[in-house]
Amino acid sequence: MKISQLPSRIFFTALSCELILVVLYWVDIATNYSFQLLHGLFDLDGEGNIPAWFSSCQLFAVAISYFSCVRRKGSEIRPSRVLFIVAGIAALYVSSDETAQIHERVHALIGARYIDWIRTQSDIHDYFSEASEILRNKGVVHRAAT
C-alpha cells in the first residue's frame, strides 16, 4: 500500500464503521427496542456503549493529529502552535468526556447548588408576564393599540 492511499483508507474505514453503527441503531428502532442487548450496546443517544467508545477513539485521533501538527516543521503561514495546542487539548477533553462522562459527574457534584437554580422556560415566561402586568398597572408601560 502506498503512503498516499493511507489517509483515504483510514477515512473510508471510519466512514464504514459509522454507517454500520447507524444501521444497527435503525435496526434497534425498527424492532421497537425489543432486543435489550442490541439497544444497550448500539444506542447512539446513550453513553458507555460501542458508539460512544468509537466516537471517543475518533476524537482522540483528532487530538493526536493536532498535537502532531505542533511538532511539524513547516512554513510560517500555517496556524500558530498555540492554536494547535488549544485545539488538541479541547479534542482530548471531549474525547475523555465522551468515555468518562466528566460533565455528568461535575453536574452531579455542583448541580444542586450552582446549576439547578436556572429556571425553566415556563418559569421565566411567568416572571416576565407578571412583571409586565405590574408595570402596566403602574403606568410605566402602556398597552399597545390593537
C-alpha positions in Angstrom: 0.0 0.0 0.0 1.3 3.4 -0.9 1.5 6.1 1.8 -0.7 8.4 -0.3 -3.5 5.8 0.0 -3.4 5.6 3.8 -5.5 8.7 4.6 -8.2 7.7 2.2 -8.2 4.1 3.6 -8.5 5.5 7.1 -11.3 7.8 6.1 -13.3 5.1 4.3 -12.8 2.6 7.2 -14.1 5.1 9.7 -17.0 6.0 7.5 -17.9 2.4 7.1 -17.8 1.9 10.9 -20.1 5.0 11.3 -22.5 3.6 8.7 -22.6 0.2 10.4 -23.3 1.9 13.8 -26.2 3.9 12.2 -27.6 0.8 10.6 -27.6 -1.1 13.9 -29.2 1.9 15.6 -32.0 2.0 12.9 -32.5 -1.8 13.3 -32.9 -1.2 17.0 -35.6 1.4 16.3 -37.3 -0.7 13.7 -37.6 -3.6 16.1 -39.1 -1.2 18.7 -36.2 -1.8 21.1 -37.2 -5.4 21.6 -33.6 -6.7 21.8 -32.2 -5.2 25.0 -28.6 -6.2 24.3 -28.7 -4.5 20.9 -30.3 -1.4 22.4 -27.7 -1.3 25.2 -24.7 -1.7 23.0 -25.6 0.4 20.0 -27.9 3.2 21.2 -26.5 6.4 19.6 -28.2 8.5 22.3 -26.6 6.6 25.1 -23.2 6.7 26.8 -20.8 4.0 27.8 -21.6 1.9 24.8 -19.9 1.0 21.5 -20.8 4.2 19.6 -19.6 6.3 22.5 -16.3 4.5 22.6 -15.9 4.7 18.8 -16.5 8.4 19.0 -14.1 8.8 21.8 -11.4 7.0 19.7 -12.1 9.3 16.8 -11.8 12.4 18.9 -8.6 11.0 20.5 -7.2 10.6 16.9 -8.1 14.2 16.2 -6.2 15.3 19.3 -3.2 13.3 18.3 -3.4 14.9 14.8 -3.4 18.4 16.4 -0.5 17.6 18.6 1.5 16.2 15.7 0.9 19.5 13.9 2.6 21.3 16.8 5.8 19.2 16.2 5.7 19.5 12.5 8.2 21.9 10.9 6.7 24.0 8.1 6.1 27.3 6.6 5.3 30.4 8.6 1.9 30.8 7.0 0.4 27.9 8.8 -1.6 28.4 12.0 0.3 29.0 15.2 1.4 26.3 17.5 -0.7 27.7 20.3 -3.8 27.2 18.1 -2.9 23.5 17.6 -2.2 23.0 21.3 -5.5 24.5 22.4 -7.4 22.5 19.7 -5.6 19.4 20.8 -6.4 19.9 24.5 -10.1 20.6 23.6 -10.3 17.4 21.5 -8.6 15.5 24.2 -11.1 16.8 26.8 -14.1 16.0 24.6 -12.7 12.5 23.9 -12.2 11.8 27.6 -15.6 13.3 28.5 -17.2 11.0 25.9 -15.8 8.0 27.7 -15.5 9.1 31.4 -18.7 11.2 31.4 -16.9 14.1 33.1 -19.6 16.8 32.6 -22.2 14.5 34.2 -20.1 13.9 37.2 -19.3 17.6 37.6 -23.0 18.4 37.3 -23.8 15.8 39.9 -21.3 17.4 42.3 -22.2 21.0 41.9 -25.6 20.8 40.1 -27.9 21.2 43.1 -26.1 24.3 44.2 -25.0 26.1 41.2 -26.7 24.8 38.1 -30.1 23.6 39.1 -31.2 27.1 40.1 -31.6 28.1 36.5 -35.3 28.5 35.9 -37.3 26.6 33.3 -38.7 28.4 30.3 -42.2 28.5 31.7 -41.0 30.0 35.0 -39.2 32.8 33.1 -42.3 33.4 31.0 -44.5 33.6 34.1 -42.0 36.0 35.7 -41.9 38.4 32.8 -45.7 38.2 32.3 -46.2 39.2 36.0 -43.5 42.0 35.8 -45.1 43.3 32.6 -48.6 43.4 34.2 -47.2 45.3 37.3 -45.5 47.9 35.1 -48.7 48.3 33.1 -50.8 48.8 36.3 -48.3 51.5 37.5 -48.5 53.3 34.1 -44.8 52.7 33.4 -45.6 50.6 30.3 -48.6 51.3 28.1 -50.6 48.8 26.2 -50.1 48.8 22.5 -53.1 49.8 20.4 -54.5 46.8 18.6 
